[in-house]
Amino acid sequence: MRPPGTPRWIFALQIISVAMIWAFVLSISTWIINLLLLSQRLKDVPSASVGISIVAIPVFLTGASVLTYVFVGLQRGAHSEDET
């Protein structure tokens, strides 16, 4: 998948950055879900923080998806430019 002419270390750094984005998003989502479950177990009063948490998870997932889509699109674009 690496475009010709791109050094391996640059491509490796790009893959690492995309993996780190997903690790960040998944860990934050897990943390938020854990806090929501803990709040329910402790019979805490639902507040605006619950709504914000429920909205935050899809926002993080959408952001990571868009960044991954852009990365893959740029890699495909580099492949098609080299073939012409």
PyMOL Python script that loads the backbone (N, CA, C, O; Angstrom):
from pymol import cmd

cmd.read_pdbstr("""\
ATOM      1  N   MET A   1       0.816  -1.184   0.000  1.00  0.00           N
ATOM      2  CA  MET A   1       0.000   0.000   0.000  1.00  0.00           C
ATOM      3  C   MET A   1       0.865   1.255   0.000  1.00  0.00           C
ATOM      4  O   MET A   1       0.381   2.335  -0.338  1.00  0.00           O
ATOM      5  N   ARG A   2       2.130   1.129   0.371  1.00  0.00           N
ATOM      6  CA  ARG A   2       3.020   2.287   0.433  1.00  0.00           C
ATOM      7  C   ARG A   2       3.307   2.779  -0.972  1.00  0.00           C
ATOM      8  O   ARG A   2       3.712   1.997  -1.832  1.00  0.00           O
ATOM      9  N   PRO A   3       3.098   4.095  -1.222  1.00  0.00           N
ATOM     10  CA  PRO A   3       3.393   4.626  -2.545  1.00  0.00           C
ATOM     11  C   PRO A   3       4.880   4.567  -2.834  1.00  0.00           C
ATOM     12  O   PRO A   3       5.692   4.776  -1.933  1.00  0.00           O
ATOM     13  N   PRO A   4       5.255   4.283  -4.082  1.00  0.00           N
ATOM     14  CA  PRO A   4       6.672   4.276  -4.428  1.00  0.00           C
ATOM     15  C   PRO A   4       7.270   5.659  -4.211  1.00  0.00           C
ATOM     16  O   PRO A   4       6.628   6.668  -4.503  1.00  0.00           O
ATOM     17  N   GLY A   5       8.471   5.705  -3.711  1.00  0.00           N
ATOM     18  CA  GLY A   5       9.143   6.974  -3.479  1.00  0.00           C
ATOM     19  C   GLY A   5       8.966   7.494  -2.060  1.00  0.00           C
ATOM     20  O   GLY A   5       9.662   8.425  -1.656  1.00  0.00           O
ATOM     21  N   THR A   6       8.058   6.918  -1.308  1.00  0.00           N
ATOM     22  CA  THR A   6       7.874   7.321   0.083  1.00  0.00           C
ATOM     23  C   THR A   6       8.798   6.472   0.946  1.00  0.00           C
ATOM     24  O   THR A   6       8.739   5.243   0.898  1.00  0.00           O
ATOM     25  N   PRO A   7       9.652   7.121   1.736  1.00  0.00           N
ATOM     26  CA  PRO A   7      10.517   6.327   2.618  1.00  0.00           C
ATOM     27  C   PRO A   7       9.694   5.489   3.588  1.00  0.00           C
ATOM     28  O   PRO A   7       8.622   5.896   4.035  1.00  0.00           O
ATOM     29  N   ARG A   8      10.218   4.318   3.899  1.00  0.00           N
ATOM     30  CA  ARG A   8       9.499   3.392   4.783  1.00  0.00           C
ATOM     31  C   ARG A   8       9.239   3.996   6.155  1.00  0.00           C
ATOM     32  O   ARG A   8       8.176   3.771   6.735  1.00  0.00           O
ATOM     33  N   TRP A   9      10.185   4.757   6.681  1.00  0.00           N
ATOM     34  CA  TRP A   9      10.026   5.294   8.030  1.00  0.00           C
ATOM     35  C   TRP A   9       8.911   6.342   8.078  1.00  0.00           C
ATOM     36  O   TRP A   9       8.219   6.457   9.089  1.00  0.00           O
ATOM     37  N   ILE A  10       8.731   7.100   7.006  1.00  0.00           N
ATOM     38  CA  ILE A  10       7.642   8.076   6.970  1.00  0.00           C
ATOM     39  C   ILE A  10       6.302   7.338   6.921  1.00  0.00           C
ATOM     40  O   ILE A  10       5.363   7.699   7.631  1.00  0.00           O
ATOM     41  N   PHE A  11       6.219   6.320   6.092  1.00  0.00           N
ATOM     42  CA  PHE A  11       4.991   5.534   6.008  1.00  0.00           C
ATOM     43  C   PHE A  11       4.697   4.861   7.349  1.00  0.00           C
ATOM     44  O   PHE A  11       3.541   4.797   7.767  1.00  0.00           O
ATOM     45  N   ALA A  12       5.737   4.356   8.028  1.00  0.00           N
ATOM     46  CA  ALA A  12       5.555   3.725   9.337  1.00  0.00           C
ATOM     47  C   ALA A  12       5.037   4.743  10.354  1.00  0.00           C
ATOM     48  O   ALA A  12       4.169   4.419  11.164  1.00  0.00           O
ATOM     49  N   LEU A  13       5.557   5.960  10.318  1.00  0.00           N
ATOM     50  CA  LEU A  13       5.073   7.002  11.228  1.00  0.00           C
ATOM     51  C   LEU A  13       3.612   7.351  10.945  1.00  0.00           C
ATOM     52  O   LEU A  13       2.847   7.625  11.869  1.00  0.00           O
ATOM     53  N   GLN A  14       3.232   7.342   9.682  1.00  0.00           N
ATOM     54  CA  GLN A  14       1.840   7.617   9.329  1.00  0.00           C
ATOM     55  C   GLN A  14       0.915   6.525   9.862  1.00  0.00           C
ATOM     56  O   GLN A  14      -0.147   6.820  10.409  1.00  0.00           O
ATOM     57  N   ILE A  15       1.315   5.276   9.703  1.00  0.00           N
ATOM     58  CA  ILE A  15       0.510   4.157  10.211  1.00  0.00           C
ATOM     59  C   ILE A  15       0.422   4.224  11.737  1.00  0.00           C
ATOM     60  O   ILE A  15      -0.639   3.984  12.313  1.00  0.00           O
ATOM     61  N   ILE A  16       1.531   4.549  12.382  1.00  0.00           N
ATOM     62  CA  ILE A  16       1.549   4.659  13.845  1.00  0.00           C
ATOM     63  C   ILE A  16       0.615   5.779  14.303  1.00  0.00           C
ATOM     64  O   ILE A  16      -0.085   5.630  15.305  1.00  0.00           O
ATOM     65  N   SER A  17       0.600   6.895  13.578  1.00  0.00           N
ATOM     66  CA  SER A  17      -0.271   8.009  13.988  1.00  0.00           C
ATOM     67  C   SER A  17      -1.746   7.631  13.853  1.00  0.00           C
ATOM     68  O   SER A  17      -2.551   7.986  14.714  1.00  0.00           O
ATOM     69  N   VAL A  18      -2.107   6.926  12.801  1.00  0.00           N
ATOM     70  CA  VAL A  18      -3.503   6.487  12.654  1.00  0.00           C
ATOM     71  C   VAL A  18      -3.850   5.486  13.755  1.00  0.00           C
ATOM     72  O   VAL A  18      -4.948   5.540  14.309  1.00  0.00           O
ATOM     73  N   ALA A  19      -2.940   4.585  14.076  1.00  0.00           N
ATOM     74  CA  ALA A  19      -3.192   3.613  15.148  1.00  0.00           C
ATOM     75  C   ALA A  19      -3.327   4.317  16.496  1.00  0.00           C
ATOM     76  O   ALA A  19      -4.151   3.928  17.323  1.00  0.00           O
ATOM     77  N   MET A  20      -2.518   5.349  16.716  1.00  0.00           N
ATOM     78  CA  MET A  20      -2.611   6.086  17.976  1.00  0.00           C
ATOM     79  C   MET A  20      -3.927   6.854  18.084  1.00  0.00           C
ATOM     80  O   MET A  20      -4.488   6.970  19.174  1.00  0.00           O
ATOM     81  N   ILE A  21      -4.420   7.376  16.967  1.00  0.00           N
ATOM     82  CA  ILE A  21      -5.716   8.052  16.973  1.00  0.00           C
ATOM     83  C   ILE A  21      -6.801   7.080  17.423  1.00  0.00           C
ATOM     84  O   ILE A  21      -7.627   7.409  18.275  1.00  0.00           O
ATOM     85  N   TRP A  22      -6.792   5.872  16.840  1.00  0.00           N
ATOM     86  CA  TRP A  22      -7.815   4.890  17.200  1.00  0.00           C
ATOM     87  C   TRP A  22      -7.651   4.405  18.633  1.00  0.00           C
ATOM     88  O   TRP A  22      -8.645   4.179  19.323  1.00  0.00           O
ATOM     89  N   ALA A  23      -6.412   4.240  19.092  1.00  0.00           N
ATOM     90  CA  ALA A  23      -6.190   3.840  20.486  1.00  0.00           C
ATOM     91  C   ALA A  23      -6.725   4.914  21.431  1.00  0.00           C
ATOM     92  O   ALA A  23      -7.339   4.597  22.449  1.00  0.00           O
ATOM     93  N   PHE A  24      -6.494   6.182  21.096  1.00  0.00           N
ATOM     94  CA  PHE A  24      -6.994   7.280  21.909  1.00  0.00           C
ATOM     95  C   PHE A  24      -8.523   7.277  21.940  1.00  0.00           C
ATOM     96  O   PHE A  24      -9.123   7.370  23.010  1.00  0.00           O
ATOM     97  N   VAL A  25      -9.143   7.172  20.783  1.00  0.00           N
ATOM     98  CA  VAL A  25     -10.607   7.221  20.699  1.00  0.00           C
ATOM     99  C   VAL A  25     -11.238   6.044  21.433  1.00  0.00           C
ATOM    100  O   VAL A  25     -12.207   6.221  22.171  1.00  0.00           O
ATOM    101  N   LEU A  26     -10.701   4.858  21.239  1.00  0.00           N
ATOM    102  CA  LEU A  26     -11.269   3.681  21.904  1.00  0.00           C
ATOM    103  C   LEU A  26     -11.066   3.728  23.414  1.00  0.00           C
ATOM    104  O   LEU A  26     -11.944   3.309  24.168  1.00  0.00           O
ATOM    105  N   SER A  27      -9.918   4.233  23.864  1.00  0.00           N
ATOM    106  CA  SER A  27      -9.683   4.320  25.309  1.00  0.00           C
ATOM    107  C   SER A  27     -10.580   5.381  25.947  1.00  0.00           C
ATOM    108  O   SER A  27     -11.104   5.166  27.040  1.00  0.00           O
ATOM    109  N   ILE A  28     -10.761   6.518  25.282  1.00  0.00           N
ATOM    110  CA  ILE A  28     -11.656   7.548  25.807  1.00  0.00           C
ATOM    111  C   ILE A  28     -13.092   7.024  25.838  1.00  0.00           C
ATOM    112  O   ILE A  28     -13.812   7.254  26.810  1.00  0.00           O
ATOM    113  N   SER A  29     -13.512   6.325  24.786  1.00  0.00           N
ATOM    114  CA  SER A  29     -14.872   5.774  24.751  1.00  0.00           C
ATOM    115  C   SER A  29     -15.083   4.752  25.860  1.00  0.00           C
ATOM    116  O   SER A  29     -16.130   4.738  26.506  1.00  0.00           O
ATOM    117  N   THR A  30     -14.094   3.904  26.079  1.00  0.00           N
ATOM    118  CA  THR A  30     -14.181   2.912  27.156  1.00  0.00           C
ATOM    119  C   THR A  30     -14.251   3.597  28.511  1.00  0.00           C
ATOM    120  O   THR A  30     -15.018   3.184  29.381  1.00  0.00           O
ATOM    121  N   TRP A  31     -13.466   4.627  28.687  1.00  0.00           N
ATOM    122  CA  TRP A  31     -13.463   5.372  29.944  1.00  0.00           C
ATOM    123  C   TRP A  31     -14.824   6.020  30.199  1.00  0.00           C
ATOM    124  O   TRP A  31     -15.343   5.961  31.314  1.00  0.00           O
ATOM    125  N   ILE A  32     -15.401   6.637  29.167  1.00  0.00           N
ATOM    126  CA  ILE A  32     -16.711   7.287  29.315  1.00  0.00           C
ATOM    127  C   ILE A  32     -17.783   6.257  29.651  1.00  0.00           C
ATOM    128  O   ILE A  32     -18.616   6.493  30.525  1.00  0.00           O
ATOM    129  N   ILE A  33     -17.767   5.119  28.964  1.00  0.00           N
ATOM    130  CA  ILE A  33     -18.752   4.068  29.247  1.00  0.00           C
ATOM    131  C   ILE A  33     -18.580   3.557  30.675  1.00  0.00           C
ATOM    132  O   ILE A  33     -19.563   3.319  31.377  1.00  0.00           O
ATOM    133  N   ASN A  34     -17.332   3.389  31.100  1.00  0.00           N
ATOM    134  CA  ASN A  34     -17.070   2.946  32.472  1.00  0.00           C
ATOM    135  C   ASN A  34     -17.617   3.949  33.479  1.00  0.00           C
ATOM    136  O   ASN A  34     -18.204   3.554  34.487  1.00  0.00           O
ATOM    137  N   LEU A  35     -17.432   5.246  33.219  1.00  0.00           N
ATOM    138  CA  LEU A  35     -17.957   6.266  34.128  1.00  0.00           C
ATOM    139  C   LEU A  35     -19.484   6.254  34.163  1.00  0.00           C
ATOM    140  O   LEU A  35     -20.083   6.432  35.223  1.00  0.00           O
ATOM    141  N   LEU A  36     -20.115   6.044  32.999  1.00  0.00           N
ATOM    142  CA  LEU A  36     -21.571   5.963  32.971  1.00  0.00           C
ATOM    143  C   LEU A  36     -22.087   4.760  33.765  1.00  0.00           C
ATOM    144  O   LEU A  36     -23.070   4.869  34.498  1.00  0.00           O
ATOM    145  N   LEU A  37     -21.423   3.623  33.616  1.00  0.00           N
ATOM    146  CA  LEU A  37     -21.834   2.431  34.368  1.00  0.00           C
ATOM    147  C   LEU A  37     -21.604   2.612  35.863  1.00  0.00           C
ATOM    148  O   LEU A  37     -22.423   2.186  36.678  1.00  0.00           O
ATOM    149  N   LEU A  38     -20.496   3.240  36.221  1.00  0.00           N
ATOM    150  CA  LEU A  38     -20.220   3.507  37.627  1.00  0.00           C
ATOM    151  C   LEU A  38     -21.258   4.462  38.212  1.00  0.00           C
ATOM    152  O   LEU A  38     -21.708   4.284  39.344  1.00  0.00           O
ATOM    153  N   SER A  39     -21.627   5.461  37.446  1.00  0.00           N
ATOM    154  CA  SER A  39     -22.648   6.408  37.884  1.00  0.00           C
ATOM    155  C   SER A  39     -23.978   5.696  38.124  1.00  0.00           C
ATOM    156  O   SER A  39     -24.685   5.988  39.089  1.00  0.00           O
ATOM    157  N   GLN A  40     -24.305   4.772  37.246  1.00  0.00           N
ATOM    158  CA  GLN A  40     -25.559   4.027  37.407  1.00  0.00           C
ATOM    159  C   GLN A  40     -25.491   3.111  38.631  1.00  0.00           C
ATOM    160  O   GLN A  40     -26.462   2.997  39.378  1.00  0.00           O
ATOM    161  N   ARG A  41     -24.333   2.453  38.835  1.00  0.00           N
ATOM    162  CA  ARG A  41     -24.175   1.562  39.989  1.00  0.00           C
ATOM    163  C   ARG A  41     -24.278   2.320  41.310  1.00  0.00           C
ATOM    164  O   ARG A  41     -24.804   1.803  42.296  1.00  0.00           O
ATOM    165  N   LEU A  42     -23.766   3.554  41.317  1.00  0.00           N
ATOM    166  CA  LEU A  42     -23.805   4.356  42.532  1.00  0.00           C
ATOM    167  C   LEU A  42     -25.122   5.107  42.696  1.00  0.00           C
ATOM    168  O   LEU A  42     -25.298   5.879  43.638  1.00  0.00           O
ATOM    169  N   LYS A  43     -26.047   4.869  41.761  1.00  0.00           N
ATOM    170  CA  LYS A  43     -27.359   5.519  41.771  1.00  0.00           C
ATOM    171  C   LYS A  43     -27.227   7.043  41.785  1.00  0.00           C
ATOM    172  O   LYS A  43     -27.927   7.743  42.517  1.00  0.00           O
ATOM    173  N   ASP A  44     -26.314   7.524  40.960  1.00  0.00           N
ATOM    174  CA  ASP A  44     -26.102   8.960  40.826  1.00  0.00           C
ATOM    175  C   ASP A  44     -27.241   9.565  40.014  1.00  0.00           C
ATOM    176  O   ASP A  44     -27.842   8.896  39.173  1.00  0.00           O
ATOM    177  N   VAL A  45     -27.523  10.808  40.268  1.00  0.00           N
ATOM    178  CA  VAL A  45     -28.605  11.501  39.572  1.00  0.00           C
ATOM    179  C   VAL A  45     -28.162  11.812  38.147  1.00  0.00           C
ATOM    180  O   VAL A  45     -27.096  12.397  37.954  1.00  0.00           O
ATOM    181  N   PRO A  46     -28.966  11.430  37.130  1.00  0.00           N
ATOM    182  CA  PRO A  46     -28.597  11.770  35.753  1.00  0.00           C
ATOM    183  C   PRO A  46     -28.533  13.289  35.587  1.00  0.00           C
ATOM    184  O   PRO A  46     -29.388  14.022  36.084  1.00  0.00           O
ATOM    185  N   SER A  47     -27.537  13.724  34.902  1.00  0.00           N
ATOM    186  CA  SER A  47     -27.378  15.161  34.700  1.00  0.00           C
ATOM    187  C   SER A  47     -26.935  15.406  33.273  1.00  0.00           C
ATOM    188  O   SER A  47     -26.961  14.508  32.431  1.00  0.00           O
ATOM    189  N   ALA A  48     -26.529  16.630  33.017  1.00  0.00           N
ATOM    190  CA  ALA A  48     -26.077  16.993  31.673  1.00  0.00           C
ATOM    191  C   ALA A  48     -24.821  16.223  31.287  1.00  0.00           C
ATOM    192  O   ALA A  48     -24.560  16.028  30.100  1.00  0.00           O
ATOM    193  N   SER A  49     -24.048  15.788  32.261  1.00  0.00           N
ATOM    194  CA  SER A  49     -22.822  15.049  31.949  1.00  0.00           C
ATOM    195  C   SER A  49     -23.123  13.735  31.235  1.00  0.00           C
ATOM    196  O   SER A  49     -22.326  13.279  30.416  1.00  0.00           O
ATOM    197  N   VAL A  50     -24.259  13.127  31.537  1.00  0.00           N
ATOM    198  CA  VAL A  50     -24.644  11.887  30.854  1.00  0.00           C
ATOM    199  C   VAL A  50     -24.927  12.177  29.383  1.00  0.00           C
ATOM    200  O   VAL A  50     -24.473  11.445  28.504  1.00  0.00           O
ATOM    201  N   GLY A  51     -25.672  13.237  29.118  1.00  0.00           N
ATOM    202  CA  GLY A  51     -25.957  13.615  27.729  1.00  0.00           C
ATOM    203  C   GLY A  51     -24.709  13.969  26.961  1.00  0.00           C
ATOM    204  O   GLY A  51     -24.540  13.580  25.806  1.00  0.00           O
ATOM    205  N   ILE A  52     -23.831  14.714  27.616  1.00  0.00           N
ATOM    206  CA  ILE A  52     -22.568  15.088  26.965  1.00  0.00           C
ATOM    207  C   ILE A  52     -21.741  13.843  26.668  1.00  0.00           C
ATOM    208  O   ILE A  52     -21.124  13.745  25.608  1.00  0.00           O
ATOM    209  N   SER A  53     -21.728  12.899  27.591  1.00  0.00           N
ATOM    210  CA  SER A  53     -20.970  11.663  27.389  1.00  0.00           C
ATOM    211  C   SER A  53     -21.527  10.854  26.231  1.00  0.00           C
ATOM    212  O   SER A  53     -20.772  10.303  25.430  1.00  0.00           O
ATOM    213  N   ILE A  54     -22.838  10.785  26.144  1.00  0.00           N
ATOM    214  CA  ILE A  54     -23.467  10.007  25.072  1.00  0.00           C
ATOM    215  C   ILE A  54     -23.201  10.657  23.714  1.00  0.00           C
ATOM    216  O   ILE A  54     -23.088   9.956  22.708  1.00  0.00           O
ATOM    217  N   VAL A  55     -23.102  11.973  23.673  1.00  0.00           N
ATOM    218  CA  VAL A  55     -22.811  12.673  22.421  1.00  0.00           C
ATOM    219  C   VAL A  55     -21.319  12.608  22.093  1.00  0.00           C
ATOM    220  O   VAL A  55     -20.947  12.582  20.919  1.00  0.00           O
ATOM    221  N   ALA A  56     -20.469  12.581  23.109  1.00  0.00           N
ATOM    222  CA  ALA A  56     -19.020  12.633  22.890  1.00  0.00           C
ATOM    223  C   ALA A  56     -18.499  11.389  22.174  1.00  0.00           C
ATOM    224  O   ALA A  56     -17.613  11.499  21.325  1.00  0.00           O
ATOM    225  N   ILE A  57     -19.019  10.233  22.491  1.00  0.00           N
ATOM    226  CA  ILE A  57     -18.509   8.994  21.898  1.00  0.00           C
ATOM    227  C   ILE A  57     -18.681   8.988  20.374  1.00  0.00           C
ATOM    228  O   ILE A  57     -17.705   8.724  19.672  1.00  0.00           O
ATOM    229  N   PRO A  58     -19.863   9.263  19.833  1.00  0.00           N
ATOM    230  CA  PRO A  58     -19.981   9.294  18.366  1.00  0.00           C
ATOM    231  C   PRO A  58     -19.132  10.394  17.719  1.00  0.00           C
ATOM    232  O   PRO A  58     -18.643  10.228  16.601  1.00  0.00           O
ATOM    233  N   VAL A  59     -18.959  11.513  18.422  1.00  0.00           N
ATOM    234  CA  VAL A  59     -18.131  12.592  17.871  1.00  0.00           C
ATOM    235  C   VAL A  59     -16.687  12.122  17.746  1.00  0.00           C
ATOM    236  O   VAL A  59     -16.052  12.344  16.715  1.00  0.00           O
ATOM    237  N   PHE A  60     -16.161  11.475  18.786  1.00  0.00           N
ATOM    238  CA  PHE A  60     -14.798  10.942  18.729  1.00  0.00           C
ATOM    239  C   PHE A  60     -14.665   9.890  17.627  1.00  0.00           C
ATOM    240  O   PHE A  60     -13.696   9.899  16.868  1.00  0.00           O
ATOM    241  N   LEU A  61     -15.638   8.986  17.542  1.00  0.00           N
ATOM    242  CA  LEU A  61     -15.586   7.938  16.519  1.00  0.00           C
ATOM    243  C   LEU A  61     -15.660   8.521  15.110  1.00  0.00           C
ATOM    244  O   LEU A  61     -14.976   8.052  14.200  1.00  0.00           O
ATOM    245  N   THR A  62     -16.489   9.537  14.937  1.00  0.00           N
ATOM    246  CA  THR A  62     -16.590  10.187  13.623  1.00  0.00           C
ATOM    247  C   THR A  62     -15.287  10.880  13.258  1.00  0.00           C
ATOM    248  O   THR A  62     -14.834  10.792  12.117  1.00  0.00           O
ATOM    249  N   GLY A  63     -14.685  11.566  14.216  1.00  0.00           N
ATOM    250  CA  GLY A  63     -13.408  12.239  13.962  1.00  0.00           C
ATOM    251  C   GLY A  63     -12.316  11.266  13.561  1.00  0.00           C
ATOM    252  O   GLY A  63     -11.573  11.523  12.615  1.00  0.00           O
ATOM    253  N   ALA A  64     -12.212  10.157  14.268  1.00  0.00           N
ATOM    254  CA  ALA A  64     -11.200   9.153  13.929  1.00  0.00           C
ATOM    255  C   ALA A  64     -11.492   8.527  12.571  1.00  0.00           C
ATOM    256  O   ALA A  64     -10.570   8.247  11.806  1.00  0.00           O
ATOM    257  N   SER A  65     -12.760   8.307  12.271  1.00  0.00           N
ATOM    258  CA  SER A  65     -13.124   7.733  10.974  1.00  0.00           C
ATOM    259  C   SER A  65     -12.769   8.669   9.831  1.00  0.00           C
ATOM    260  O   SER A  65     -12.268   8.233   8.795  1.00  0.00           O
ATOM    261  N   VAL A  66     -13.030   9.959  10.021  1.00  0.00           N
ATOM    262  CA  VAL A  66     -12.701  10.935   8.982  1.00  0.00           C
ATOM    263  C   VAL A  66     -11.192  10.999   8.766  1.00  0.00           C
ATOM    264  O   VAL A  66     -10.731  11.034   7.625  1.00  0.00           O
ATOM    265  N   LEU A  67     -10.426  11.014   9.845  1.00  0.00           N
ATOM    266  CA  LEU A  67      -8.967  11.050   9.703  1.00  0.00           C
ATOM    267  C   LEU A  67      -8.435   9.797   9.013  1.00  0.00           C
ATOM    268  O   LEU A  67      -7.520   9.881   8.194  1.00  0.00           O
ATOM    269  N   THR A  68      -9.000   8.640   9.337  1.00  0.00           N
ATOM    270  CA  THR A  68      -8.583   7.406   8.676  1.00  0.00           C
ATOM    271  C   THR A  68      -8.969   7.428   7.197  1.00  0.00           C
ATOM    272  O   THR A  68      -8.193   7.001   6.343  1.00  0.00           O
ATOM    273  N   TYR A  69     -10.164   7.925   6.900  1.00  0.00           N
ATOM    274  CA  TYR A  69     -10.621   8.023   5.518  1.00  0.00           C
ATOM    275  C   TYR A  69      -9.699   8.941   4.704  1.00  0.00           C
ATOM    276  O   TYR A  69      -9.355   8.628   3.564  1.00  0.00           O
ATOM    277  N   VAL A  70      -9.311  10.051   5.283  1.00  0.00           N
ATOM    278  CA  VAL A  70      -8.403  10.979   4.600  1.00  0.00           C
ATOM    279  C   VAL A  70      -7.051  10.322   4.372  1.00  0.00           C
ATOM    280  O   VAL A  70      -6.480  10.450   3.289  1.00  0.00           O
ATOM    281  N   PHE A  71      -6.530   9.623   5.371  1.00  0.00           N
ATOM    282  CA  PHE A  71      -5.239   8.945   5.229  1.00  0.00           C
ATOM    283  C   PHE A  71      -5.277   7.923   4.100  1.00  0.00           C
ATOM    284  O   PHE A  71      -4.378   7.883   3.260  1.00  0.00           O
ATOM    285  N   VAL A  72      -6.323   7.097   4.086  1.00  0.00           N
ATOM    286  CA  VAL A  72      -6.438   6.071   3.044  1.00  0.00           C
ATOM    287  C   VAL A  72      -6.620   6.728   1.678  1.00  0.00           C
ATOM    288  O   VAL A  72      -6.040   6.275   0.691  1.00  0.00           O
ATOM    289  N   GLY A  73      -7.417   7.789   1.615  1.00  0.00           N
ATOM    290  CA  GLY A  73      -7.617   8.494   0.352  1.00  0.00           C
ATOM    291  C   GLY A  73      -6.342   9.114  -0.181  1.00  0.00           C
ATOM    292  O   GLY A  73      -6.093   9.079  -1.386  1.00  0.00           O
ATOM    293  N   LEU A  74      -5.532   9.680   0.699  1.00  0.00           N
ATOM    294  CA  LEU A  74      -4.258  10.251   0.265  1.00  0.00           C
ATOM    295  C   LEU A  74      -3.306   9.164  -0.228  1.00  0.00           C
ATOM    296  O   LEU A  74      -2.558   9.370  -1.184  1.00  0.00           O
ATOM    297  N   GLN A  75      -3.338   8.009   0.428  1.00  0.00           N
ATOM    298  CA  GLN A  75      -2.482   6.908  -0.018  1.00  0.00           C
ATOM    299  C   GLN A  75      -2.923   6.403  -1.389  1.00  0.00           C
ATOM    300  O   GLN A  75      -2.082   6.118  -2.241  1.00  0.00           O
ATOM    301  N   ARG A  76      -4.216   6.289  -1.610  1.00  0.00           N
ATOM    302  CA  ARG A  76      -4.715   5.841  -2.909  1.00  0.00           C
ATOM    303  C   ARG A  76      -4.418   6.879  -3.983  1.00  0.00           C
ATOM    304  O   ARG A  76      -4.081   6.528  -5.113  1.00  0.00           O
ATOM    305  N   GLY A  77      -4.542   8.158  -3.630  1.00  0.00           N
ATOM    306  CA  GLY A  77      -4.236   9.226  -4.569  1.00  0.00           C
ATOM    307  C   GLY A  77      -2.774   9.215  -4.979  1.00  0.00           C
ATOM    308  O   GLY A  77      -2.445   9.488  -6.134  1.00  0.00           O
ATOM    309  N   ALA A  78      -1.909   8.905  -4.048  1.00  0.00           N
ATOM    310  CA  ALA A  78      -0.475   8.825  -4.358  1.00  0.00           C
ATOM    311  C   ALA A  78      -0.200   7.646  -5.290  1.00  0.00           C
ATOM    312  O   ALA A  78       0.669   7.730  -6.158  1.00  0.00           O
ATOM    313  N   HIS A  79      -0.938   6.544  -5.112  1.00  0.00           N
ATOM    314  CA  HIS A  79      -0.782   5.393  -6.009  1.00  0.00           C
ATOM    315  C   HIS A  79      -1.222   5.726  -7.422  1.00  0.00           C
ATOM    316  O   HIS A  79      -0.539   5.372  -8.383  1.00  0.00           O
ATOM    317  N   SER A  80      -2.362   6.407  -7.562  1.00  0.00           N
ATOM    318  CA  SER A  80      -2.882   6.685  -8.897  1.00  0.00           C
ATOM    319  C   SER A  80      -2.029   7.717  -9.627  1.00  0.00           C
ATOM    320  O   SER A  80      -1.935   7.677 -10.854  1.00  0.00           O
ATOM    321  N   GLU A  81      -1.402   8.650  -8.890  1.00  0.00           N
ATOM    322  CA  GLU A  81      -0.509   9.631  -9.529  1.00  0.00           C
ATOM    323  C   GLU A  81       0.740   8.949 -10.070  1.00  0.00           C
ATOM    324  O   GLU A  81       1.228   9.320 -11.137  1.00  0.00           O
ATOM    325  N   ASP A  82       1.259   7.969  -9.362  1.00  0.00           N
ATOM    326  CA  ASP A  82       2.481   7.290  -9.785  1.00  0.00           C
ATOM    327  C   ASP A  82       2.253   6.414 -11.015  1.00  0.00           C
ATOM    328  O   ASP A  82       3.185   6.162 -11.779  1.00  0.00           O
ATOM    329  N   GLU A  83       1.022   5.950 -11.209  1.00  0.00           N
ATOM    330  CA  GLU A  83       0.732   5.075 -12.341  1.00  0.00           C
ATOM    331  C   GLU A  83       0.589   5.838 -13.640  1.00  0.00           C
ATOM    332  O   GLU A  83       0.750   5.252 -14.711  1.00  0.00           O
ATOM    333  N   THR A  84       0.289   7.133 -13.582  1.00  0.00           N
ATOM    334  CA  THR A  84       0.094   7.907 -14.808  1.00  0.00           C
ATOM    335  C   THR A  84       1.384   8.399 -15.367  1.00  0.00           C
ATOM    336  O   THR A  84       1.395   9.069 -16.400  1.00  0.00           O
TER     337      THR A  84
END
""", "prot")
cmd.dss("prot")
cmd.show_as("cartoon", "prot")
cmd.util.cbc("prot")
cmd.orient("prot")
